[in-house]
Amino acid sequence: MKLHNNTIRGVHSALEAIFEEGQYADKVIERTLKSNPKWGARDRSFIAETTYEMVRWWRLINYLSPSKDYWDLFGTYWLMQGNELPPWEEFARINPEKLKTRYEALEKPALLESIPDWMQELGEKELGDKWAPEIHSLNEEAEVVLRVNTLKMNREQLKNRLAADGIRTYIVKGYPDALILEERQNIFRNPAFKEGLFEVQDASSQLVAAALAVEPGMRVIDACAGAGGKTLHLAALMENKGKILSMDLGEWKLQQTKLRARRNGIDIIERKVIEGSKTIKRLKESADRLLLDVPCSGMGVLRRNPDTKWKLSPESIAQVQETQQEILQSYPSMLKKGGQMVYATCSILPSENEKQIQKFLNSEAGKEFELLEEQRVLAHESGFDGFYIARLMKK
Ligand SMILES: C[S@@+](CC[C@H](N)C(=O)[O-])C[C@H]1O[C@@H](n2cnc3c(N)ncnc32)[C@H](O)[C@@H]1O
């Protein structure tokens, strides 16, 4: 592949914004591409992919690179990918043989997998033998997975519709609404997206709403709804009949659900900002089903958000664990007796998952609950994101 000076500069400025200004990788890439409308499709995908991969391998690249200069870092990455460097003076400091020898001598797993030392220790402690294959898998590029909006068409129809536009997809057993793109591309530009025929949602994430066993006509609360990915799926499973109360701390997040619901042809969603314990108390025993898609470390979705590796810390994980238990202690009061709830995270750490559920069940608030099933979805076993899903019933 031929390298172009200006696209490499685009990657440099994106990396600068991510590492020196602490901005989120996905937002930075979106902005970089938007501000340079002259770049063609190839240049765009080069910039997006290279930035993501350099963020993912940042620790290893920095270890192997002769300096912290962005040209040295890029050149090192380019060689690591098995490419050759053009004879540009920008790459004069890089010695491919030296780099290869240094790489081959590496033994430290945290360097080889390009993660912080604390993350390696935590992963080993929590997952034992499963950690090595899991982190290896979490370093791979994520696939683009669609969820067909069954309110508008079935999966086969969507598959054919996309095929007519030259977009090839395949299906995987066990995920009834999922279609996976054979080739990565900007699918949001396709008219089928604008018509609300699908959402982009990882296959593991699609298991969450499905686990809640909703039925048309039910009253459902999605208590950590964010921008509404699972809310939309719940509405489709309910055939757009009944009521979903979509709640979160921030109004701006819930606003996004409004637009998405309109595109999806959904009109059973009500939004409510959580203003404190009063909001929760007012909804006592009002829901047939409750989804707690709680905030988490995001350690199961490192494929999609590789910058999480560098933003997380043991302290931030401890803090989010506190929030998870607070939510478990208070929100289930919104569920009717005989109702069911799902607690889910996109983390692979038992301390955010099984251990939180056990702590809840052993507490006063958890006394009335029974654990019906739990699924630990690991990336290296499923091929998709890492998730945890527990279904409980209020007796
Ligand atoms: C994993 S995300 C939710 C993703 C969303 N369900 C989806 O499918 O797109 C967790 C959400 O919990 C929200 N959150 C954080 N603390 C909360 C709290 N105490 N109560 C309710 N929501 C909270 C965050 O704002 C965030 O949107």
The ligand as an SDF file (V2000), in Angstrom:
LIG
                    3D

 27 29  0  0  0  0  0  0  0  0999 V2000
  -23.5890    0.8850   29.6990 C   0  0  0  0  0  0  0  0  0  0  0  0
  -24.2080    2.4720   29.5570 S   0  0  0  0  0  0  0  0  0  0  0  0
  -25.7950    2.2180   28.9080 C   0  0  0  0  0  0  0  0  0  0  0  0
  -25.8550    1.8710   27.4540 C   0  0  0  0  0  0  0  0  0  0  0  0
  -27.2750    1.8280   26.9270 C   0  0  0  0  0  0  0  0  0  0  0  0
  -28.1500    0.9980   27.7220 N   0  0  0  0  0  0  0  0  0  0  0  0
  -27.3280    1.3520   25.4810 C   0  0  0  0  0  0  0  0  0  0  0  0
  -27.7240    0.2010   25.2320 O   0  0  0  0  0  0  0  0  0  0  0  0
  -26.9880    2.1380   24.6040 O   0  0  0  0  0  0  0  0  0  0  0  0
  -24.5520    2.9130   31.2160 C   0  0  0  0  0  0  0  0  0  0  0  0
  -25.3970    4.1580   31.3930 C   0  0  0  0  0  0  0  0  0  0  0  0
  -25.6480    4.3100   32.7880 O   0  0  0  0  0  0  0  0  0  0  0  0
  -25.7630    5.6890   33.0660 C   0  0  0  0  0  0  0  0  0  0  0  0
  -25.6030    5.8530   34.5060 N   0  0  0  0  0  0  0  0  0  0  0  0
  -24.4990    6.0830   35.2510 C   0  0  0  0  0  0  0  0  0  0  0  0
  -24.8160    6.1460   36.5570 N   0  0  0  0  0  0  0  0  0  0  0  0
  -26.1490    5.9460   36.6500 C   0  0  0  0  0  0  0  0  0  0  0  0
  -27.0730    5.9050   37.7200 C   0  0  0  0  0  0  0  0  0  0  0  0
  -26.6840    6.0700   38.9740 N   0  0  0  0  0  0  0  0  0  0  0  0
  -28.3640    5.6800   37.4290 N   0  0  0  0  0  0  0  0  0  0  0  0
  -28.7750    5.4970   36.1540 C   0  0  0  0  0  0  0  0  0  0  0  0
  -27.9570    5.5280   35.1030 N   0  0  0  0  0  0  0  0  0  0  0  0
  -26.6460    5.7470   35.3450 C   0  0  0  0  0  0  0  0  0  0  0  0
  -24.7090    6.3240   32.1960 C   0  0  0  0  0  0  0  0  0  0  0  0
  -25.0240    7.6700   31.9520 O   0  0  0  0  0  0  0  0  0  0  0  0
  -24.7430    5.4630   30.9410 C   0  0  0  0  0  0  0  0  0  0  0  0
  -25.5570    6.0490   29.9710 O   0  0  0  0  0  0  0  0  0  0  0  0
  1  2  1  0
  2  3  1  0
  2 10  1  0
  3  4  1  0
  4  5  1  0
  5  6  1  0
  5  7  1  0
  7  8  2  0
  7  9  1  0
 10 11  1  0
 11 12  1  0
 11 26  1  0
 12 13  1  0
 13 14  1  0
 13 24  1  0
 14 15  1  0
 14 23  1  0
 15 16  2  0
 16 17  1  0
 17 18  1  0
 17 23  2  0
 18 19  1  0
 18 20  2  0
 20 21  1  0
 21 22  2  0
 22 23  1  0
 24 25  1  0
 24 26  1  0
 26 27  1  0
M  CHG  2   2   1   9  -1
M  END
$$$$
